[in-house]
């Protein structure tokens, strides 16, 4: 957007006796994308701009076209007319970018290359250093507010603990900016992104509860805790997921961000007695205990279902599956997956982490103390 302003492609334009401020002509912009090597051809340029429309970044000046047409039509960046939707996610991202720019411009930056366990990490800082700086610069009114800001940045993937083992704390714990805001990004990267809902209609289920009667060849899975009401859901063997991606490895696939199929109505009533927040789970003295489970998957899968989000919980466990053998129970909350903190993620994202990970799954779960 800024480059287009500098190049005078974005300017006030007059059409049918009316002036439209800060807009561009679609055909001219497609030419610009090709000339500046942002797109190899017109078709790719159109797809790129359609992505921006889909993400509510640009729109037709009169909102008469819901798609991007490579023609003499006027479009505008929503940032230029005040219609860009500032959701919480966007606000946190913009706050993170602002803090990053401010941090790297100071004379004695706290962002440095540091080493931990013989591994060097870029753009790192100590939690206590960041809290000190946020309070000192007036970015936070108190240390508590600074920690809350740090946690928001971590939960949105902007900063992270260097080995993904801790949330954000005011202490000598090493974190890094996961996003390098100064890296020049090309628009074509947008076309490589995968929507977490893109395969939601797939008949495959990622969570691979074991078959009730595998010898009979049926396709039902047991979705229940022992001694609870049995629910039968339609699903298939996990190994078929990799066949969709053309991958012969039975434990890895390329982009298996899958959810249960709507036709199976696999979004049953939550097994939780009441909603639980991350703050409640993490608060000092809370009646919860953390456990580490090591689950070795078999040819069918791991034998559990996760649901919900922020935090996710275990919805069902196959009594005869690997997860049950490792000590997994329904109503446990998923704290980490293979060393990555996941309390802030939804179940689709967690399913992706599990499906693209190794056969031996290491999970930290939090359960209520009885």
C-alpha positions, 0 to 999 in steps of 0.5 A: 500500500505504501509503495503504491502511494509512493508510486502515485498509483493510489490517488484521488480519481474522478469518475461520473462526476464524482471524486473517489479519494485514495483509490487505484485502477485494477488494470493499472495495479495488475500491470504494476505487480508484473513490472515490479516482479510481485507477480509473474503474470496477470492470472497470478496478479489477479489471484493475489489481489483477490486474496487481499479482497478475501482478507478485507484489505481492499474493496471496490470503492462502491462495493459493487463487485465482490471479486477483483476484476482486471479492468478499469474499475476503482478499488481502495485499501480499507486502511485508506478509508477507515473501513479496515476491521480492527479485530483483537487479532489485528490490534495485537499484531499491529501492537507487536509490529509497533513494539518491534520497530521501537525496540530495534531503533533504541540505542541500547537494544534489548533484542540480541542474539543469545545462546541457550543449550548450545543453540543461537537464537535471533531477536531474543530478550529476557522476560524481565528485560521486556517487562522493565522496558515496557514500563520504562517506555510507558507501553504498560502502566505496571509490571502486571499490565506488561506481563498481560501484553507479553502473554497476548503477543505470545498467544498470537504467535508474535513472540515465543519462548525459545524452546516453546516450553513456557508462557510469558513470565516476568523472569530470566526466561529467554524469549524471541520475536518469532516474526521478523517484521523487517523481512521483506515479504513478497505478495506471492507468499499469500498464495502458499498459505493454507486455510485452517478450514480448507479441508473441512469437508474432507471425509477423513478424521485426524483423530483416529479413534480406533475401529470398534470391529476392524475385522468386519471392515466397518468404519465406525469409531468409539468416541467415549470414555469408559463407562460413559454413553457410547457415541458412534461417529463415521470416520476412516483409518488415519492412514488414508489421510496421507494418501490424499496428500500423496505421501507414502509415510503413514505418520506424516503428511503435507498439509493435513489441517483436517476436522471432523466431517459435518455429515457425521455430526462430530461436534457433540455436547462438550464433556466439560461441566463448565467452561474453563479459561486459560487464566484459571488454569494458569493462576497460582494455587489453582486446583489443577495438576500438569501431567506428561503423556507419551503416546506411541501411535499405531497403524490406526492412530493415537485413539483420542479426540480433542475439541474446543479452543483456548484451551482445548480439552480431551473430548473422547478417549478410546478405552483400548487405544494408545492414548488410554494406555498412556493415561489420557482421560476426558476433560483433560486440557491440552497444555503442550504438543511435542514441546510447543505451548498450545493453550491459546490454539483451537483444535484444528490447529492442534490437530495439524501439529499432531498429524504433522509430528512424529509417531511418538506423541509427547503431550502435556495435559492439565487435569483437575485435582479430585 
